[in-house]
Amino acid sequence: KEKAGYKTALVGKAHFEPAFDTTGRWAENRRQMTGDFGPWRGFDYAIHAMHIYNFRGNPTGHYGRWVKQNYPEFFDKAAPLLNAAGGGDTGAPETQNNPLPREAYHTDWLAGLAVDWLKTLNSDEDWFLWLSFPDPHHPWDPPASENRRCDWRDLPLPDGHPGSPDAIRKVLAQKPAHWLAYYEGKFANIEGGPMNFTPQQLTDDNVREINAKTHVMNELIDEAIGRVMAEVKARGWNDDTDVIFTTDHGEMQGDFGFVYKGPWHVDALMRLPFIWRPAPNAHVKPATVKQPVEQVDIAATCAAIAGVAQPDWMQGKPLPTAEDGSRQRAFCEWDSQFPGYGFHFRSIYRDGFVLTKYEPSTPGKPNGLEENWPQFAGITTPIHYDGSEGELYNLDDDPHQWENLWDNPRYRTLKSDMIADMYDTMPPERDPKLKVEAPA
């Protein structure tokens, strides 16, 4: 922004600061209370929306306040977040046939704001737009008027669903203890879903309805992006505009018999859709690049596009535009935000294998959450790991990651090599770590 002279905007969900904040302690949440639309965190214009507009009676983000002011009759009809109470047609958790009109739904609302911001720019100005749609995300509640787009009755179960309760248990029994415990209701997934949800309660039709509503959410996003790109083309910017389309995390969507996300390092949650359309004037040939890349590469890529030198503290690298052998591995880390859980996982993808090393659990070790949210800090799990546990999958032979090879003697050498490679090449952790100020 400052070095390259770009006009900047953030429209949608940022989640830079804890969302679990009803008092406005953090600016991201406080801004909607004061009518602040920027500048904020380097963005000239910043307007915030979450995937819900009402949390415990309080509007969330600028979008929540807008719904309360303009559609008050719907404000108290929002689907409950992080509550496994059933809804929709099948009684699926956090699912609703949402009466909110489509034009008031956050996807269309954000697309309209993005177009409005683009209209404020002069044709010769350089600009950067971060357009962040909250969907697809639970609660699964797109406007009921749009449910006709995908009838859940017509959907098969996803390929990653083992097919029956017995088959699910057989798959989960090969994995570390919290997998099967979650399915059977003996482990509360406080870090990724409602505490009162147990996956074994899911019916096949629940999974179908959740996925149908997810497809509807995605189709609405597709149309919203089309609206924004139409404005880009109408202004004559298309040939000079790079477009990156991705997401921040995956969703189980029935894989392993689960929904939601949580402490599970598998492709359903870690391997994300990623499309980069370089500016046509860059003359980059279309390609499917199978090399592993990471989300930290996005900032480095944007800096390179803008002609800005990459800061030393930035961990990512500009994305490759073709198969050039420059990328061999990708990493993912998990550290529990709840001290009563204390899970620590480290994962590496390389050469068609994904490995997750479970580091020793640290249940009860203070991390800052206990200072402001003692009611959450005191929640515990009976499952702890001593550091000998892990997961190893051959994605070529086992794309659904149903067969854990961690204890298979045939893979002992590969496992040791991947663990050593991971710790040798993973960027160093922040020391000291930042405190966990609030959940989510």
C-alpha positions in Angstrom: 0.0 0.0 0.0 2.6 2.5 1.1 5.5 1.4 -1.2 3.5 0.6 -4.3 0.7 3.2 -4.0 -2.2 0.8 -4.1 -5.7 1.6 -2.9 -6.7 -1.3 -0.6 -9.9 -2.8 0.7 -10.9 -5.7 2.9 -14.5 -6.7 2.4 -15.8 -9.7 4.4 -14.4 -12.0 7.0 -10.9 -11.3 8.3 -10.8 -13.1 11.6 -7.4 -11.4 12.5 -8.5 -11.1 16.1 -10.6 -13.3 18.4 -14.3 -13.4 17.3 -15.4 -14.6 20.7 -15.8 -11.0 21.9 -19.1 -9.5 22.9 -17.7 -6.4 24.6 -15.6 -4.9 21.8 -12.3 -5.6 23.4 -10.7 -6.0 20.0 -10.9 -3.5 17.2 -12.1 -6.0 14.6 -15.3 -6.5 16.7 -15.5 -3.0 18.1 -15.5 -1.3 14.7 -19.1 -2.2 13.9 -20.2 -0.7 17.2 -18.6 2.7 16.3 -19.3 2.8 12.6 -15.6 2.5 11.7 -15.0 1.4 8.1 -11.3 2.1 7.9 -8.5 2.7 7.6 -7.7 -0.5 9.6 -4.6 -2.7 9.5 -3.3 -1.3 6.3 -6.7 -1.3 4.4 -8.1 2.0 3.3 -11.6 0.5 3.5 -12.5 -2.4 5.8 -16.0 -3.8 6.4 -16.5 -7.0 8.3 -18.9 -9.9 8.1 -19.0 -13.3 9.8 -20.9 -16.4 8.9 -23.5 -15.5 11.4 -25.1 -12.1 12.1 -26.4 -12.7 15.6 -24.4 -14.3 18.4 -26.2 -14.5 21.7 -28.3 -11.5 20.8 -25.5 -9.3 19.7 -24.8 -8.3 16.1 -21.6 -9.7 14.7 -19.5 -7.5 12.5 -20.8 -4.7 10.3 -23.0 -7.2 8.6 -24.8 -8.2 11.8 -25.5 -4.6 12.6 -26.8 -4.0 9.0 -29.2 -7.0 9.3 -30.5 -5.8 12.6 -31.1 -2.3 11.2 -32.5 -3.3 7.8 -34.1 -6.7 8.4 -35.0 -6.7 12.1 -37.7 -9.2 11.6 -35.1 -11.8 10.8 -32.4 -10.9 13.3 -33.6 -13.4 16.0 -34.2 -16.2 13.4 -30.5 -16.9 12.8 -29.3 -20.5 13.1 -27.5 -21.0 16.4 -23.7 -21.2 16.1 -21.9 -24.1 17.9 -25.1 -25.8 19.0 -25.8 -29.3 17.7 -29.6 -28.8 17.8 -31.0 -30.2 14.7 -32.8 -28.3 11.9 -33.4 -28.2 8.2 -35.3 -31.1 6.6 -33.4 -34.0 8.3 -32.5 -32.6 11.8 -28.9 -32.2 10.9 -26.8 -30.2 13.4 -26.5 -26.4 12.9 -28.7 -26.6 9.8 -31.6 -24.3 9.0 -34.0 -23.5 6.2 -33.1 -19.8 6.5 -36.0 -17.4 5.9 -33.6 -14.5 5.3 -34.0 -13.1 1.7 -31.2 -13.8 -0.6 -30.4 -10.1 -1.1 -29.8 -9.8 2.6 -27.5 -12.8 2.8 -23.9 -12.0 3.5 -22.6 -13.4 0.1 -24.6 -11.1 -2.0 -24.2 -8.2 0.5 -20.4 -8.5 0.3 -20.3 -8.7 -3.5 -22.4 -5.5 -3.7 -20.0 -3.7 -1.3 -17.0 -4.9 -3.3 -18.5 -3.5 -6.5 -19.4 -0.3 -4.8 -15.8 0.1 -3.6 -14.4 -0.5 -7.1 -16.7 2.2 -8.4 -15.0 4.7 -6.1 -11.6 4.2 -7.8 -10.2 6.1 -10.8 -9.5 4.0 -13.8 -5.7 4.6 -13.6 -5.4 3.7 -9.9 -3.8 0.5 -8.7 -5.8 -1.5 -6.2 -5.9 -4.5 -4.0 -9.1 -6.1 -2.9 -9.4 -8.9 -0.3 -12.9 -10.2 -0.7 -13.6 -12.8 1.9 -16.9 -14.7 1.8 -17.8 -16.3 5.2 -19.3 -19.4 3.4 -19.0 -22.3 3.1 -19.2 -22.7 6.9 -21.5 -23.9 9.6 -24.2 -23.0 10.4 -25.4 -24.6 7.2 -28.1 -22.1 6.4 -28.1 -20.5 3.0 -31.3 -18.7 2.1 -34.2 -21.2 1.9 -35.2 -19.7 -1.5 -32.0 -21.2 -2.9 -32.3 -24.7 -1.6 -33.9 -25.7 -4.9 -30.4 -25.5 -6.5 -29.4 -28.8 -4.9 -31.8 -31.4 -3.5 -30.1 -33.3 -0.8 -32.1 -36.4 -1.7 -30.2 -36.7 -4.9 -26.7 -36.7 -3.3 -24.6 -39.8 -2.6 -22.5 -40.0 0.5 -19.0 -38.5 -0.2 -16.3 -40.9 -1.3 -14.5 -40.3 2.0 -17.4 -41.7 4.1 -16.6 -45.4 5.0 -20.2 -46.4 4.5 -21.5 -47.8 7.8 -21.0 -47.4 11.6 -18.9 -50.6 11.7 -16.8 -49.4 8.8 -16.3 -46.0 10.4 -15.1 -47.6 13.7 -12.7 -49.9 11.8 -11.1 -46.9 10.1 -11.0 -44.7 13.2 -9.6 -47.5 15.4 -6.3 -47.3 13.4 -5.8 -43.7 14.4 -4.8 -42.0 17.6 -7.3 -42.2 20.4 -9.2 -39.0 20.0 -10.5 -40.0 16.6 -12.7 -42.9 17.7 -13.4 -41.2 21.0 -14.9 -38.2 19.1 -17.1 -40.5 17.0 -18.4 -42.3 20.1 -19.0 -39.1 22.2 -16.1 -39.7 24.6 -14.1 -36.7 23.3 -15.6 -33.2 23.0 -14.4 -31.3 19.9 -14.4 -28.0 21.6 -11.8 -26.6 19.2 -13.8 -27.2 16.0 -17.5 -27.7 16.7 -20.2 -27.9 19.3 -19.3 -29.6 22.5 -22.7 -31.3 22.5 -22.2 -33.0 19.1 -21.4 -36.7 18.7 -20.7 -37.9 15.1 -22.3 -41.3 15.6 -25.6 -39.4 15.9 -25.3 -38.4 12.2 -27.6 -40.0 9.8 -26.7 -40.5 6.1 -29.4 -38.0 5.3 -27.9 -35.5 7.7 -24.7 -35.6 5.8 -26.5 -35.3 2.5 -28.4 -32.2 3.6 -25.3 -30.5 5.0 -23.5 -31.1 1.7 -26.4 -30.0 -0.4 -26.5 -26.7 1.6 -22.7 -26.4 1.2 -23.1 -26.8 -2.6 -25.7 -24.0 -2.5 -23.3 -21.8 -0.6 -20.6 -22.4 -3.1 -22.9 -21.7 -6.1 -23.9 -18.3 -4.5 -20.2 -17.4 -4.1 -19.6 -18.3 -7.7 -22.3 -16.0 -8.9 -21.1 -13.2 -6.5 -17.6 -13.5 -7.9 -19.1 -13.2 -11.3 -20.7 -9.9 -10.3 -17.4 -8.5 -9.1 -15.4 -9.7 -12.2 -18.0 -8.2 -14.4 -17.3 -4.8 -12.8 -13.5 -5.4 -13.2 -14.0 -6.1 -16.9 -16.3 -3.1 -17.4 -13.7 -0.8 -16.0 -11.0 -2.2 -18.3 -8.9 -3.8 -15.6 -9.3 -7.4 -16.4 -6.1 -7.9 -18.4 -4.0 -6.4 -15.6 -5.7 -8.1 -12.6 -4.5 -11.2 -10.8 -7.2 -13.3 -9.1 -6.4 -15.7 -6.3 -9.3 -17.9 -5.1 -8.8 -20.1 -2.1 -10.1 -20.7 1.5 -8.8 -20.8 5.0 -9.6 -24.4 6.0 -11.5 -27.4 4.9 -14.5 -29.3 6.3 -15.0 -33.0 7.0 -18.4 -33.0 5.1 -18.9 -36.7 6.0 -15.4 -37.9 5.5 -14.7 -40.5 8.3 -18.3 -40.1 9.3 -17.5 -36.7 10.7 -18.7 -33.1 10.1 -17.0 -29.9 11.3 -13.2 -29.4 11.6 -10.9 -29.9 14.5 -7.6 -31.6 15.5 -7.4 -33.9 12.5 -4.6 -33.4 10.0 -6.0 -35.0 6.9 -6.7 -33.7 3.4 -10.3 -32.9 4.1 -9.1 -30.1 6.4 -5.6 -29.3 5.2 -5.7 -29.7 1.4 -7.5 -26.6 0.1 -9.0 -25.5 -3.2 -6.5 -23.0 -4.8 -6.8 -21.2 -8.1 -4.5 -18.4 -9.2 -5.4 -16.6 -12.4 -2.4 -14.5 -13.3 -3.1 -11.2 -15.1 -3.6 -12.1 -18.8 -1.0 -9.4 -19.7 1.6 -11.5 -17.8 1.3 -14.2 -20.5 1.5 -17.1 -18.0 0.5 -20.4 -19.7 -2.4 -22.2 -18.0 -1.2 -25.1 -15.9 -2.1 -27.5 -13.1 0.8 -27.2 -10.7 0.9 -30.3 -8.5 3.8 -29.1 -6.3 2.9 -28.5 -2.7 2.3 -24.8 -1.8 1.1 -23.1 1.4 -1.1 -20.2 2.4 1.9 -18.3 3.5 2.9 -18.1 -0.1 -0.1 -15.8 -0.9 1.4 -12.7 0.7 4.8 -13.3 -1.0 3.0 -13.7 -4.4 1.0 -10.5 -3.9 4.2 -8.6 -3.0 5.9 -10.0 -6.2 3.0 -9.0 -8.3 3.0 -5.4 -6.9 6.8 -5.1 -7.3 7.4 -4.8 -3.6 10.4 -6.4 -2.0 9.5 -9.3 0.3 10.2 -8.5 3.9 12.7 -10.7 5.7 10.1 -11.8 8.3 7.8 -13.2 5.6 8.0 -17.0 5.5 6.3 -17.8 2.2 7.7 -17.7 -1.4 6.0 -16.5 -4.6 3.9 -19.2 -6.1 5.5 -21.2 -9.0 3.7 -20.8 -12.4 4.7 -24.2 -13.7 6.1 -27.5 -12.6 9.6 -26.5 -11.9 10.7 -28.8 -9.1 11.0 -25.9 -6.7 8.7 -27.2 -4.0 9.0 -30.5 -2.2 7.1 -30.2 1.1 4.4 -28.4 2.9 3.7 -28.0 6.7 0.8 -27.7 9.0 0.8 -27.2 12.8 -1.8 -27.6 15.6 -1.5 -26.2 19.1 -4.5 -26.4 21.3 -6.0 -23.0 22.4 -7.5 -24.7 25.4 -4.9 -25.5 28.0 -7.0 -28.4 29.4 -6.4 -30.2 26.0 -2.8 -29.4 25.3 -2.6 -31.1 21.9 0.4 -30.4 19.7 0.7 -31.8 16.2 3.2 -31.2 13.5 2.6 -32.4 9.9 4.6 -32.6 6.7 3.5 -33.5 3.1 6.2 -34.8 0.8 6.4 -37.2 -2.1 2.8 -38.4 -1.9 2.9 -39.1 1.8 1.5 -37.0 4.7 2.9 -37.5 8.2 1.7 -36.1 11.5 3.9 -36.3 14.6 2.0 -36.0 17.9 4.2 -34.1 20.3 3.7 -34.7 24.1 0.4 -33.2 25.3 0.7 -30.4 27.8 -2.7 -30.6 29.7 -3.1 -27.9 32.3 -0.1 -25.8 31.1 -1.1 -22.1 31.2 -1.2 -20.4 27.8 -3.0 -17.2 28.6 -6.6 -18.3 28.1 -7.0 -18.9 31.9 -6.4 -15.2 32.5 -9.6 -14.0 30.7 -11.7 -17.1 30.1 -11.2 -19.4 33.1 -14.5 -21.2 32.4 -13.0 -22.4 29.1 -9.5 -23.0 30.5 -10.9 -25.5 32.9 -12.4 -27.8 30.2 -10.3 -30.9 30.0 -10.1 -34.2 28.0 -9.0 -37.6 29.3 -7.0 -38.2 26.2 -3.3 -37.3 26.3 -0.4 -38.2 24.1 3.2 -39.1 25.1 4.9 -38.2 21.9 5.1 -41.7 20.4 1.8 -41.4 18.5 1.2 -40.3 14.9 -0.3 -40.8 11.5 1.3 -41.7 8.2 -0.6 -42.0 4.9 0.3 -43.0 1.4 -2.0 -40.7 -0.6 -1.4 -42.5 -3.9 -2.7 -45.8 -2.5 -5.0 -44.5 0.1 -6.4 -41.1 -0.9 -9.1 -41.2 1.8 -6.4 -41.7 4.5 -8.2 -44.7 6.0 -5.0 -46.8 6.6 -2.6 -45.4 9.2 0.9 -46.7 8.4 2.5 -45.1 11.5 3.2 -48.4 13.2 3.8 -50.4 10.0 7.4 -51.7 10.1 7.7 -51.5 6.3 7.5 -47.7 6.6 9.8 -47.2 9.7 12.7 -45.8 7.6 10.4 -43.4 5.7 8.7 -42.3 8.9 12.0 -41.5 10.6 13.3 -39.6 7.5 10.1 -37.5 7.2 10.2 -36.6 10.9 13.8 -35.5 10.7 13.1 -33.6 7.4 10.1 -31.8 9.0 12.0 -30.6 12.1 15.1 -29.7 10.0 13.1 -27.5 7.5 10.0 -26.2 9.3 10.3 -22.5 10.1 11.2 -21.9 13.8 8.4 -21.3 16.2 7.8 -17.9 17.8 9.5 -17.7 21.2 7.9 -16.8 23.5 4.5 -17.6 22.0 1.7 -15.1 22.1 -0.9 -15.6 24.8 -4.2 -17.1 23.9 -6.5 -14.1 24.7 -9.8 -15.7 23.8 -11.2 -18.8 22.1 -11.8 -18.6 18.3 
